Each structure stands twice: as C-alpha cells, then as structure tokens.
C-alpha cells in the first residue's frame, strides 16, 4: 500500500480530504489535522514495532452525519522501482470487514481491515507523476492501482482505526497498540537537543542513526 486516499461525502457531494484546511504535527507519531466547517479530522499514522503492520487512527469530531471514504493505492514492485506497465496479477476477496489481496509474485497476503464498513470493489489504474524525480532526471511516471473503496458512516464524534498488515494474525486491538508505553519518553528526547556530546546521551538514543524532529506546519489554503 503506497497511500490511502481519504474523501468525505457530505450532502451528496464528495470532497478530497487533502483539500481541507490542514495542520501537521508530530508527538511520537505524525498527525494530520483537517478542518472544514463542522467537521474536524485528526489522522495519526503509526507502524507497530516488530510487525509488518501500519495503523491509521481517525479521530473525528462532527455535528452532522457524513461518510468517510478510504481508497487504498496498491503497488506490487520493489521500493525503488516504478510500475511502467499497467500489469499486476492478484486475487482479491473481502470478508469480515477485511480486504485480502494476494499478489501472485509474492507469498504474502495483504490485509486491510476497517470495522463496521461497506466495501465497494472498483479496480482502476491512475498515472502518477513525480516532479521532483523528473527534475533530478530520474524515472518519474508511475502507475498505481486502486482496488476499491471503504465506506464508513460517521453519525457522531468517534475514533476508529484502519489496519494494514501482511502478518498472519490480524486480530489485534489498535487502541491497545497506540496506548502502549512509548519507546522514547519526553525526558530522553529533551536531552537530544542539549549541547552534550552524542555519546553522553541515553544509551538507547546513542544507538539511533536518525534524528527526531518536532514541529508543526499548517496549510490554511
């Protein structure tokens, strides 16, 4: 899964969520907050430690009923490659709120779970253009496959989870996964911004080969 395209259906009209007023923040997990009129949606993304699992949390505040629509974009290729030709062979099945996708070129089955939803199968391709890669004179035209849409009716403020995994066991409780103790408490992270030598930081931080960035960015358009 390369992306989840989120949409809102309200008053018989459908809107792309990314076109709403948006704020980005990071507090242990990346958050995207969208707001328009009486609807506010906070989307949080996390990867479960030690698992091939991604969980997307939707925290919704609303005054009137509407419908959330989620469209997974699927690729079956190496991370650094592009789908030049529109050809993916896979089996697709929806059962018990879970979409099962089994590409023929790997031995794993992709599972996408959303409780209390309606799924509409609709396979179609979309050409994607990566302008930054084009400016670097690299391959920049890709083809992504939509397999269908998840529809979830929102009647009142709620929190729900979209689970994406290739693990055999999909019977996990996303709320428990989110509430488990964090790997890096705030007191450790505060040290990382002090002028101390890197090796004098907490042992677990010393093993890190990346940097953690905090901040917030808002798009008011």
C-alpha positions in Angstrom: 0.0 0.0 0.0 1.6 3.3 -1.1 -1.1 5.6 0.1 -4.7 5.9 1.4 -6.8 8.5 -0.4 -9.3 9.9 2.1 -12.5 11.5 1.0 -15.6 12.9 2.6 -19.1 12.6 1.3 -21.4 15.2 2.7 -24.8 16.4 1.4 -24.5 14.2 -1.7 -21.1 15.8 -2.6 -17.7 14.2 -2.3 -14.5 16.1 -1.3 -10.8 15.1 -1.1 -9.7 15.4 2.5 -6.3 16.8 1.4 -8.1 19.9 0.1 -9.3 20.8 3.5 -7.5 23.3 5.8 -4.6 21.2 7.2 -2.1 21.2 10.0 0.8 18.8 10.6 2.2 18.0 14.0 4.5 15.3 15.5 4.1 14.0 19.0 5.5 10.4 19.0 3.5 9.8 15.8 2.9 12.1 12.7 -0.5 13.7 12.8 -2.5 15.4 10.1 -5.5 17.5 11.2 -8.1 18.6 8.7 -10.9 21.1 9.4 -13.8 22.4 7.4 -17.0 23.9 8.8 -18.5 21.5 11.3 -16.0 18.6 10.6 -12.6 18.1 12.2 -10.5 15.0 11.5 -7.2 14.2 13.1 -5.3 11.4 11.2 -2.5 9.7 13.0 -0.1 7.1 11.4 2.0 4.6 13.3 3.9 1.4 12.5 3.6 -1.4 15.0 7.1 -2.3 16.4 8.4 -5.6 15.2 5.5 -6.1 12.8 4.7 -5.5 9.1 1.7 -3.5 10.2 0.6 0.1 9.8 -2.3 1.5 11.7 -4.1 4.7 10.8 -6.1 6.3 13.5 -9.0 8.7 12.7 -10.2 11.0 15.5 -13.4 12.7 14.2 -15.4 15.5 15.7 -18.6 16.4 13.9 -22.1 17.9 14.4 -23.9 16.3 11.5 -23.7 12.8 9.9 -21.4 12.2 6.9 -19.5 9.4 5.3 -15.7 8.8 5.2 -14.3 7.1 2.1 -10.9 5.4 2.1 -9.2 4.3 -1.2 -6.0 2.3 -0.8 -3.4 2.7 -3.6 -1.6 -0.6 -4.3 1.8 -1.3 -5.9 3.4 -4.7 -6.4 7.0 -3.8 -7.0 10.4 -3.0 -5.4 10.5 0.2 -3.4 12.9 1.9 -5.8 11.1 0.7 -9.0 8.1 2.1 -10.9 5.2 0.4 -12.5 5.8 1.4 -16.1 3.3 -1.1 -17.4 -0.2 -1.5 -16.0 0.1 -5.1 -15.0 -0.5 -6.7 -11.6 -1.9 -10.1 -11.1 -3.6 -10.8 -7.8 -6.5 -12.3 -6.1 -8.9 -10.1 -4.1 -11.5 -11.0 -1.5 -13.5 -9.1 1.1 -14.7 -10.9 4.3 -15.5 -9.8 7.9 -14.6 -6.2 7.4 -11.2 -7.1 5.9 -9.9 -6.8 2.3 -7.5 -9.7 1.3 -5.1 -9.1 -1.6 -2.8 -11.8 -2.7 -0.3 -10.8 -5.5 1.0 -13.8 -7.5 4.6 -12.7 -7.3 5.0 -12.9 -3.5 4.0 -15.4 -0.8 2.3 -12.9 1.5 -1.3 -11.7 1.6 -2.0 -8.0 2.2 -4.9 -7.4 4.6 -6.7 -4.1 5.1 -9.2 -4.0 8.0 -11.8 -1.4 8.9 -14.6 -2.3 11.3 -18.2 -1.5 10.5 -17.6 -0.6 6.9 -19.0 -1.2 3.5 -16.6 -2.1 0.8 -17.1 -1.5 -2.9 -14.8 -3.2 -5.3 -13.6 -1.0 -8.2 -10.3 -1.8 -9.9 -8.8 1.0 -12.0 -5.3 2.5 -12.7 -4.1 6.0 -12.2 -1.0 7.5 -13.6 1.2 9.4 -11.0 3.8 12.0 -11.8 6.8 12.7 -9.5 8.0 16.1 -10.5 11.0 16.1 -8.0 12.3 12.9 -9.6 11.8 14.4 -13.0 13.9 17.4 -12.0 16.6 15.0 -10.9 16.3 13.4 -14.4 15.2 10.1 -12.8 12.2 8.0 -13.7 9.1 9.9 -12.7 6.0 8.3 -14.3 4.3 5.6 -12.2 1.1 3.6 -12.4 -0.9 2.9 -9.2 -3.8 0.5 -8.8 -7.0 1.3 -6.9 -8.8 -1.9 -5.7 -11.9 -0.2 -4.3 -13.3 2.0 -1.5 -14.1 1.5 2.1 -17.2 3.5 3.2 -17.8 4.3 6.9 -20.8 6.3 8.1 -20.0 8.8 10.8 -23.1 9.7 12.9 -21.3 11.3 15.9 -17.8 12.1 17.2 -15.8 8.9 17.1 -12.4 7.3 16.9 -11.7 4.4 14.6 -8.7 2.6 13.0 -7.7 1.4 9.6 -5.2 -1.6 9.9 -2.9 -2.5 7.1 -0.8 -5.7 7.5 0.8 -8.7 6.0 1.0 -10.5 9.3 -0.9 -13.8 9.6 -2.7 -12.7 12.8 -5.0 -9.7 12.1 -6.9 -9.9 15.4 -5.1 -7.0 17.1 -6.6 -4.2 19.2 -5.3 -1.0 17.6 -6.3 1.1 20.6 -4.1 -1.0 22.8 -1.2 -0.8 20.4 -1.5 3.0 20.4 -1.6 3.2 24.2 1.5 1.0 24.9 4.4 2.8 26.6 6.4 4.9 24.1 10.0 3.8 23.3 11.4 7.3 23.9 9.9 9.3 26.8 10.0 13.0 26.5 12.7 13.4 29.1 15.1 11.4 26.9 14.2 13.4 23.8 14.8 16.7 25.6 18.4 15.6 26.1 18.9 15.1 22.4 18.6 18.8 21.8 21.1 19.8 24.5 24.7 20.6 23.7 26.1 17.4 25.2 28.3 15.1 23.1 26.2 12.5 21.3 27.8 9.5 23.2 26.7 11.1 26.5 23.0 10.8 25.7 20.8 8.0 26.9 22.2 4.6 25.7 19.1 3.9 23.6 19.4 7.3 21.9 23.1 6.7 21.2 22.1 3.7 19.1 19.9 5.8 16.8 21.2 6.6 13.4 18.5 9.1 12.6 17.2 12.4 14.0 13.8 13.0 15.5 12.2 16.3 14.5 9.3 18.0 16.3 7.2 20.7 14.8 4.0 21.9 13.3 3.1 23.1 9.9 -0.2 24.4 8.8 -1.8 24.9 5.4 -4.5 27.5 5.6 -5.5 27.3 1.9 
